[in-house]
Amino acid sequence: MGKAADLSEFDRGQIVMARRLRTSITETARLVSCSRSSVVSIHAKWINDGDTSSRRQGVGCPRVIKEKGRRRLARLVKQNRPQTVAQLIAQYNAGPSASVSEHTVQRTLLDMGLFSRRPTRGPLLTKRRLNYAYSEPRNIEIGPWMSGR
């Protein structure tokens, strides 16, 4: 038998509808295959709040940078792309919001998909090598070191 927090939205809707149709708590619990206490708590939540959503979605510490702060941070980044995280923190903390740490800003930027990329390789052909490749064919003799003898 599932807990009230583990039930899907469909099961929660079935509980509410069954209780509105005056089905008993035991029959409703058997219908959805959950405990009677789950049926009671979900139905009471629907009567009091008009909503049956799970509280489990809000697990963890509350975010320091809320949605409005994330938009502000994105705007600061787009104004000056090459700035470092330390410069970005100084600008962000100068504003009206609460001060945040470097780690928090870095994590938030990564979550938003904003990070720096640097090239890892140079070009494979330089001008000099390209000219050599397209020049006239060369007679290259294979020496004894190339023949494998």
PyMOL commands that place a pseudoatom at each C-alpha (Angstrom):
pseudoatom trace, name=CA, resn=MET, resi=1, chain=A, elem=C, hetatm=0, pos=[0.000, 0.000, 0.000]
pseudoatom trace, name=CA, resn=GLY, resi=2, chain=A, elem=C, hetatm=0, pos=[1.337, 3.383, -1.000]
pseudoatom trace, name=CA, resn=LYS, resi=3, chain=A, elem=C, hetatm=0, pos=[1.720, 6.411, 1.155]
pseudoatom trace, name=CA, resn=ALA, resi=4, chain=A, elem=C, hetatm=0, pos=[-0.282, 9.529, 0.374]
pseudoatom trace, name=CA, resn=ALA, resi=5, chain=A, elem=C, hetatm=0, pos=[2.836, 11.292, -0.921]
pseudoatom trace, name=CA, resn=ASP, resi=6, chain=A, elem=C, hetatm=0, pos=[3.637, 8.424, -3.330]
pseudoatom trace, name=CA, resn=LEU, resi=7, chain=A, elem=C, hetatm=0, pos=[0.299, 8.430, -5.135]
pseudoatom trace, name=CA, resn=SER, resi=8, chain=A, elem=C, hetatm=0, pos=[0.067, 9.834, -8.660]
pseudoatom trace, name=CA, resn=GLU, resi=9, chain=A, elem=C, hetatm=0, pos=[-2.163, 12.762, -9.555]
pseudoatom trace, name=CA, resn=PHE, resi=10, chain=A, elem=C, hetatm=0, pos=[-4.523, 10.342, -11.280]
pseudoatom trace, name=CA, resn=ASP, resi=11, chain=A, elem=C, hetatm=0, pos=[-4.903, 8.249, -8.106]
pseudoatom trace, name=CA, resn=ARG, resi=12, chain=A, elem=C, hetatm=0, pos=[-5.494, 11.409, -6.077]
pseudoatom trace, name=CA, resn=GLY, resi=13, chain=A, elem=C, hetatm=0, pos=[-8.217, 12.432, -8.519]
pseudoatom trace, name=CA, resn=GLN, resi=14, chain=A, elem=C, hetatm=0, pos=[-9.814, 9.006, -8.222]
pseudoatom trace, name=CA, resn=ILE, resi=15, chain=A, elem=C, hetatm=0, pos=[-9.874, 9.334, -4.433]
pseudoatom trace, name=CA, resn=VAL, resi=16, chain=A, elem=C, hetatm=0, pos=[-11.528, 12.745, -4.587]
pseudoatom trace, name=CA, resn=MET, resi=17, chain=A, elem=C, hetatm=0, pos=[-14.088, 11.605, -7.166]
pseudoatom trace, name=CA, resn=ALA, resi=18, chain=A, elem=C, hetatm=0, pos=[-14.917, 8.405, -5.263]
pseudoatom trace, name=CA, resn=ARG, resi=19, chain=A, elem=C, hetatm=0, pos=[-15.422, 10.333, -2.031]
pseudoatom trace, name=CA, resn=ARG, resi=20, chain=A, elem=C, hetatm=0, pos=[-17.621, 12.899, -3.835]
pseudoatom trace, name=CA, resn=LEU, resi=21, chain=A, elem=C, hetatm=0, pos=[-19.755, 9.985, -5.059]
pseudoatom trace, name=CA, resn=ARG, resi=22, chain=A, elem=C, hetatm=0, pos=[-20.180, 8.960, -1.396]
pseudoatom trace, name=CA, resn=THR, resi=23, chain=A, elem=C, hetatm=0, pos=[-18.062, 5.803, -1.679]
pseudoatom trace, name=CA, resn=SER, resi=24, chain=A, elem=C, hetatm=0, pos=[-16.865, 4.603, 1.706]
pseudoatom trace, name=CA, resn=ILE, resi=25, chain=A, elem=C, hetatm=0, pos=[-13.283, 5.184, 2.826]
pseudoatom trace, name=CA, resn=THR, resi=26, chain=A, elem=C, hetatm=0, pos=[-12.560, 1.450, 2.829]
pseudoatom trace, name=CA, resn=GLU, resi=27, chain=A, elem=C, hetatm=0, pos=[-13.954, 0.944, -0.692]
pseudoatom trace, name=CA, resn=THR, resi=28, chain=A, elem=C, hetatm=0, pos=[-12.006, 3.957, -1.962]
pseudoatom trace, name=CA, resn=ALA, resi=29, chain=A, elem=C, hetatm=0, pos=[-8.790, 2.634, -0.396]
pseudoatom trace, name=CA, resn=ARG, resi=30, chain=A, elem=C, hetatm=0, pos=[-9.387, -0.743, -2.036]
pseudoatom trace, name=CA, resn=LEU, resi=31, chain=A, elem=C, hetatm=0, pos=[-10.101, 0.924, -5.402]
pseudoatom trace, name=CA, resn=VAL, resi=32, chain=A, elem=C, hetatm=0, pos=[-6.820, 2.874, -5.426]
pseudoatom trace, name=CA, resn=SER, resi=33, chain=A, elem=C, hetatm=0, pos=[-4.907, 0.222, -3.410]
pseudoatom trace, name=CA, resn=CYS, resi=34, chain=A, elem=C, hetatm=0, pos=[-3.666, 2.563, -0.715]
pseudoatom trace, name=CA, resn=SER, resi=35, chain=A, elem=C, hetatm=0, pos=[-4.214, 2.905, 3.014]
pseudoatom trace, name=CA, resn=ARG, resi=36, chain=A, elem=C, hetatm=0, pos=[-7.383, 4.292, 4.554]
pseudoatom trace, name=CA, resn=SER, resi=37, chain=A, elem=C, hetatm=0, pos=[-5.389, 7.080, 6.228]
pseudoatom trace, name=CA, resn=SER, resi=38, chain=A, elem=C, hetatm=0, pos=[-4.113, 8.163, 2.819]
pseudoatom trace, name=CA, resn=VAL, resi=39, chain=A, elem=C, hetatm=0, pos=[-7.671, 8.412, 1.533]
pseudoatom trace, name=CA, resn=VAL, resi=40, chain=A, elem=C, hetatm=0, pos=[-8.700, 10.474, 4.556]
pseudoatom trace, name=CA, resn=SER, resi=41, chain=A, elem=C, hetatm=0, pos=[-5.719, 12.846, 4.335]
pseudoatom trace, name=CA, resn=ILE, resi=42, chain=A, elem=C, hetatm=0, pos=[-6.030, 13.399, 0.570]
pseudoatom trace, name=CA, resn=HIS, resi=43, chain=A, elem=C, hetatm=0, pos=[-9.773, 14.020, 0.790]
pseudoatom trace, name=CA, resn=ALA, resi=44, chain=A, elem=C, hetatm=0, pos=[-9.317, 16.420, 3.725]
pseudoatom trace, name=CA, resn=LYS, resi=45, chain=A, elem=C, hetatm=0, pos=[-6.605, 18.279, 1.831]
pseudoatom trace, name=CA, resn=TRP, resi=46, chain=A, elem=C, hetatm=0, pos=[-8.906, 18.612, -1.178]
pseudoatom trace, name=CA, resn=ILE, resi=47, chain=A, elem=C, hetatm=0, pos=[-11.761, 19.920, 1.001]
pseudoatom trace, name=CA, resn=ASN, resi=48, chain=A, elem=C, hetatm=0, pos=[-9.557, 22.437, 2.843]
pseudoatom trace, name=CA, resn=ASP, resi=49, chain=A, elem=C, hetatm=0, pos=[-7.227, 23.617, 0.076]
pseudoatom trace, name=CA, resn=GLY, resi=50, chain=A, elem=C, hetatm=0, pos=[-8.952, 22.568, -3.137]
pseudoatom trace, name=CA, resn=ASP, resi=51, chain=A, elem=C, hetatm=0, pos=[-5.683, 20.910, -4.156]
pseudoatom trace, name=CA, resn=THR, resi=52, chain=A, elem=C, hetatm=0, pos=[-4.266, 17.411, -3.761]
pseudoatom trace, name=CA, resn=SER, resi=53, chain=A, elem=C, hetatm=0, pos=[-0.668, 17.934, -4.841]
pseudoatom trace, name=CA, resn=SER, resi=54, chain=A, elem=C, hetatm=0, pos=[2.133, 16.245, -2.969]
pseudoatom trace, name=CA, resn=ARG, resi=55, chain=A, elem=C, hetatm=0, pos=[4.323, 18.145, -0.547]
pseudoatom trace, name=CA, resn=ARG, resi=56, chain=A, elem=C, hetatm=0, pos=[7.284, 16.017, -1.498]
pseudoatom trace, name=CA, resn=GLN, resi=57, chain=A, elem=C, hetatm=0, pos=[8.115, 18.317, -4.427]
pseudoatom trace, name=CA, resn=GLY, resi=58, chain=A, elem=C, hetatm=0, pos=[9.542, 20.913, -2.052]
pseudoatom trace, name=CA, resn=VAL, resi=59, chain=A, elem=C, hetatm=0, pos=[12.265, 18.712, -0.578]
pseudoatom trace, name=CA, resn=GLY, resi=60, chain=A, elem=C, hetatm=0, pos=[15.616, 20.259, 0.295]
pseudoatom trace, name=CA, resn=CYS, resi=61, chain=A, elem=C, hetatm=0, pos=[16.912, 23.646, 1.318]
pseudoatom trace, name=CA, resn=PRO, resi=62, chain=A, elem=C, hetatm=0, pos=[15.152, 26.667, -0.135]
pseudoatom trace, name=CA, resn=ARG, resi=63, chain=A, elem=C, hetatm=0, pos=[17.061, 28.288, -2.971]
pseudoatom trace, name=CA, resn=VAL, resi=64, chain=A, elem=C, hetatm=0, pos=[19.040, 31.397, -2.095]
pseudoatom trace, name=CA, resn=ILE, resi=65, chain=A, elem=C, hetatm=0, pos=[18.648, 32.779, -5.620]
pseudoatom trace, name=CA, resn=LYS, resi=66, chain=A, elem=C, hetatm=0, pos=[14.967, 32.709, -6.534]
pseudoatom trace, name=CA, resn=GLU, resi=67, chain=A, elem=C, hetatm=0, pos=[13.560, 32.959, -10.074]
pseudoatom trace, name=CA, resn=LYS, resi=68, chain=A, elem=C, hetatm=0, pos=[13.707, 36.753, -10.116]
pseudoatom trace, name=CA, resn=GLY, resi=69, chain=A, elem=C, hetatm=0, pos=[17.346, 36.612, -8.977]
pseudoatom trace, name=CA, resn=ARG, resi=70, chain=A, elem=C, hetatm=0, pos=[18.144, 34.075, -11.687]
pseudoatom trace, name=CA, resn=ARG, resi=71, chain=A, elem=C, hetatm=0, pos=[16.747, 36.432, -14.331]
pseudoatom trace, name=CA, resn=ARG, resi=72, chain=A, elem=C, hetatm=0, pos=[18.801, 39.275, -12.899]
pseudoatom trace, name=CA, resn=LEU, resi=73, chain=A, elem=C, hetatm=0, pos=[21.921, 37.120, -12.869]
pseudoatom trace, name=CA, resn=ALA, resi=74, chain=A, elem=C, hetatm=0, pos=[21.366, 36.130, -16.509]
pseudoatom trace, name=CA, resn=ARG, resi=75, chain=A, elem=C, hetatm=0, pos=[20.947, 39.792, -17.440]
pseudoatom trace, name=CA, resn=LEU, resi=76, chain=A, elem=C, hetatm=0, pos=[24.214, 40.690, -15.667]
pseudoatom trace, name=CA, resn=VAL, resi=77, chain=A, elem=C, hetatm=0, pos=[26.049, 37.913, -17.487]
pseudoatom trace, name=CA, resn=LYS, resi=78, chain=A, elem=C, hetatm=0, pos=[24.712, 38.938, -20.894]
pseudoatom trace, name=CA, resn=GLN, resi=79, chain=A, elem=C, hetatm=0, pos=[25.694, 42.576, -20.354]
pseudoatom trace, name=CA, resn=ASN, resi=80, chain=A, elem=C, hetatm=0, pos=[29.363, 41.651, -20.033]
pseudoatom trace, name=CA, resn=ARG, resi=81, chain=A, elem=C, hetatm=0, pos=[30.170, 38.097, -21.154]
pseudoatom trace, name=CA, resn=PRO, resi=82, chain=A, elem=C, hetatm=0, pos=[33.928, 37.939, -20.441]
pseudoatom trace, name=CA, resn=GLN, resi=83, chain=A, elem=C, hetatm=0, pos=[33.681, 38.940, -16.772]
pseudoatom trace, name=CA, resn=THR, resi=84, chain=A, elem=C, hetatm=0, pos=[34.765, 36.504, -14.065]
pseudoatom trace, name=CA, resn=VAL, resi=85, chain=A, elem=C, hetatm=0, pos=[32.539, 34.988, -11.386]
pseudoatom trace, name=CA, resn=ALA, resi=86, chain=A, elem=C, hetatm=0, pos=[34.136, 37.256, -8.753]
pseudoatom trace, name=CA, resn=GLN, resi=87, chain=A, elem=C, hetatm=0, pos=[33.219, 40.371, -10.761]
pseudoatom trace, name=CA, resn=LEU, resi=88, chain=A, elem=C, hetatm=0, pos=[29.724, 38.999, -11.294]
pseudoatom trace, name=CA, resn=ILE, resi=89, chain=A, elem=C, hetatm=0, pos=[29.284, 38.402, -7.552]
pseudoatom trace, name=CA, resn=ALA, resi=90, chain=A, elem=C, hetatm=0, pos=[30.351, 41.964, -6.799]
pseudoatom trace, name=CA, resn=GLN, resi=91, chain=A, elem=C, hetatm=0, pos=[27.722, 43.297, -9.203]
pseudoatom trace, name=CA, resn=TYR, resi=92, chain=A, elem=C, hetatm=0, pos=[25.019, 40.946, -7.931]
pseudoatom trace, name=CA, resn=ASN, resi=93, chain=A, elem=C, hetatm=0, pos=[25.686, 41.672, -4.257]
pseudoatom trace, name=CA, resn=ALA, resi=94, chain=A, elem=C, hetatm=0, pos=[25.640, 45.422, -4.914]
pseudoatom trace, name=CA, resn=GLY, resi=95, chain=A, elem=C, hetatm=0, pos=[21.943, 45.096, -5.764]
pseudoatom trace, name=CA, resn=PRO, resi=96, chain=A, elem=C, hetatm=0, pos=[18.942, 44.901, -3.451]
pseudoatom trace, name=CA, resn=SER, resi=97, chain=A, elem=C, hetatm=0, pos=[18.973, 41.112, -3.005]
pseudoatom trace, name=CA, resn=ALA, resi=98, chain=A, elem=C, hetatm=0, pos=[20.715, 39.094, -0.299]
pseudoatom trace, name=CA, resn=SER, resi=99, chain=A, elem=C, hetatm=0, pos=[24.433, 38.528, -0.693]
pseudoatom trace, name=CA, resn=VAL, resi=100, chain=A, elem=C, hetatm=0, pos=[25.429, 35.182, -2.138]
pseudoatom trace, name=CA, resn=SER, resi=101, chain=A, elem=C, hetatm=0, pos=[28.637, 33.153, -2.218]
pseudoatom trace, name=CA, resn=GLU, resi=102, chain=A, elem=C, hetatm=0, pos=[30.816, 32.361, -5.198]
pseudoatom trace, name=CA, resn=HIS, resi=103, chain=A, elem=C, hetatm=0, pos=[29.834, 28.697, -5.074]
pseudoatom trace, name=CA, resn=THR, resi=104, chain=A, elem=C, hetatm=0, pos=[26.117, 29.564, -5.158]
pseudoatom trace, name=CA, resn=VAL, resi=105, chain=A, elem=C, hetatm=0, pos=[26.531, 31.827, -8.188]
pseudoatom trace, name=CA, resn=GLN, resi=106, chain=A, elem=C, hetatm=0, pos=[28.690, 29.257, -9.990]
pseudoatom trace, name=CA, resn=ARG, resi=107, chain=A, elem=C, hetatm=0, pos=[26.145, 26.481, -9.331]
pseudoatom trace, name=CA, resn=THR, resi=108, chain=A, elem=C, hetatm=0, pos=[23.260, 28.691, -10.458]
pseudoatom trace, name=CA, resn=LEU, resi=109, chain=A, elem=C, hetatm=0, pos=[25.049, 29.650, -13.681]
pseudoatom trace, name=CA, resn=LEU, resi=110, chain=A, elem=C, hetatm=0, pos=[25.728, 25.990, -14.441]
pseudoatom trace, name=CA, resn=ASP, resi=111, chain=A, elem=C, hetatm=0, pos=[22.065, 25.140, -13.805]
pseudoatom trace, name=CA, resn=MET, resi=112, chain=A, elem=C, hetatm=0, pos=[21.054, 27.902, -16.205]
pseudoatom trace, name=CA, resn=GLY, resi=113, chain=A, elem=C, hetatm=0, pos=[23.423, 26.568, -18.869]
pseudoatom trace, name=CA, resn=LEU, resi=114, chain=A, elem=C, hetatm=0, pos=[25.746, 29.576, -18.759]
pseudoatom trace, name=CA, resn=PHE, resi=115, chain=A, elem=C, hetatm=0, pos=[29.386, 28.570, -18.704]
pseudoatom trace, name=CA, resn=SER, resi=116, chain=A, elem=C, hetatm=0, pos=[32.563, 29.457, -20.531]
pseudoatom trace, name=CA, resn=ARG, resi=117, chain=A, elem=C, hetatm=0, pos=[34.024, 27.400, -23.324]
pseudoatom trace, name=CA, resn=ARG, resi=118, chain=A, elem=C, hetatm=0, pos=[37.568, 27.570, -24.513]
pseudoatom trace, name=CA, resn=PRO, resi=119, chain=A, elem=C, hetatm=0, pos=[38.995, 25.922, -27.590]
pseudoatom trace, name=CA, resn=THR, resi=120, chain=A, elem=C, hetatm=0, pos=[40.956, 22.809, -26.764]
pseudoatom trace, name=CA, resn=ARG, resi=121, chain=A, elem=C, hetatm=0, pos=[42.637, 22.319, -30.131]
pseudoatom trace, name=CA, resn=GLY, resi=122, chain=A, elem=C, hetatm=0, pos=[44.200, 24.573, -32.689]
pseudoatom trace, name=CA, resn=PRO, resi=123, chain=A, elem=C, hetatm=0, pos=[43.618, 24.309, -36.415]
pseudoatom trace, name=CA, resn=LEU, resi=124, chain=A, elem=C, hetatm=0, pos=[44.895, 21.108, -37.978]
pseudoatom trace, name=CA, resn=LEU, resi=125, chain=A, elem=C, hetatm=0, pos=[46.336, 22.811, -41.059]
pseudoatom trace, name=CA, resn=THR, resi=126, chain=A, elem=C, hetatm=0, pos=[48.196, 26.074, -40.941]
pseudoatom trace, name=CA, resn=LYS, resi=127, chain=A, elem=C, hetatm=0, pos=[48.688, 28.137, -44.105]
pseudoatom trace, name=CA, resn=ARG, resi=128, chain=A, elem=C, hetatm=0, pos=[52.212, 26.844, -44.462]
pseudoatom trace, name=CA, resn=ARG, resi=129, chain=A, elem=C, hetatm=0, pos=[51.173, 23.186, -44.230]
pseudoatom trace, name=CA, resn=LEU, resi=130, chain=A, elem=C, hetatm=0, pos=[48.226, 23.752, -46.546]
pseudoatom trace, name=CA, resn=ASN, resi=131, chain=A, elem=C, hetatm=0, pos=[50.498, 25.294, -49.206]
pseudoatom trace, name=CA, resn=TYR, resi=132, chain=A, elem=C, hetatm=0, pos=[52.885, 22.354, -48.862]
pseudoatom trace, name=CA, resn=ALA, resi=133, chain=A, elem=C, hetatm=0, pos=[50.043, 19.857, -49.260]
pseudoatom trace, name=CA, resn=TYR, resi=134, chain=A, elem=C, hetatm=0, pos=[48.734, 21.509, -52.466]
pseudoatom trace, name=CA, resn=SER, resi=135, chain=A, elem=C, hetatm=0, pos=[52.148, 22.087, -54.045]
pseudoatom trace, name=CA, resn=GLU, resi=136, chain=A, elem=C, hetatm=0, pos=[53.634, 19.795, -56.691]
pseudoatom trace, name=CA, resn=PRO, resi=137, chain=A, elem=C, hetatm=0, pos=[54.077, 16.157, -55.758]
pseudoatom trace, name=CA, resn=ARG, resi=138, chain=A, elem=C, hetatm=0, pos=[57.453, 15.329, -54.283]
pseudoatom trace, name=CA, resn=ASN, resi=139, chain=A, elem=C, hetatm=0, pos=[59.651, 12.341, -54.946]
pseudoatom trace, name=CA, resn=ILE, resi=140, chain=A, elem=C, hetatm=0, pos=[60.125, 10.872, -51.542]
pseudoatom trace, name=CA, resn=GLU, resi=141, chain=A, elem=C, hetatm=0, pos=[62.458, 7.967, -51.334]
pseudoatom trace, name=CA, resn=ILE, resi=142, chain=A, elem=C, hetatm=0, pos=[61.774, 5.368, -48.726]
pseudoatom trace, name=CA, resn=GLY, resi=143, chain=A, elem=C, hetatm=0, pos=[64.902, 4.751, -46.763]
pseudoatom trace, name=CA, resn=PRO, resi=144, chain=A, elem=C, hetatm=0, pos=[65.861, 1.568, -44.944]
pseudoatom trace, name=CA, resn=TRP, resi=145, chain=A, elem=C, hetatm=0, pos=[64.373, 2.960, -41.747]
pseudoatom trace, name=CA, resn=MET, resi=146, chain=A, elem=C, hetatm=0, pos=[60.890, 3.078, -43.426]
pseudoatom trace, name=CA, resn=SER, resi=147, chain=A, elem=C, hetatm=0, pos=[60.876, -0.318, -45.112]
pseudoatom trace, name=CA, resn=GLY, resi=148, chain=A, elem=C, hetatm=0, pos=[60.920, -2.263, -41.849]
pseudoatom trace, name=CA, resn=ARG, resi=149, chain=A, elem=C, hetatm=0, pos=[64.155, -4.163, -42.594]
for i in range(1, 149): cmd.bond("trace and resi %d" % i, "trace and resi %d" % (i + 1))
show_as sticks, trace
zoom trace
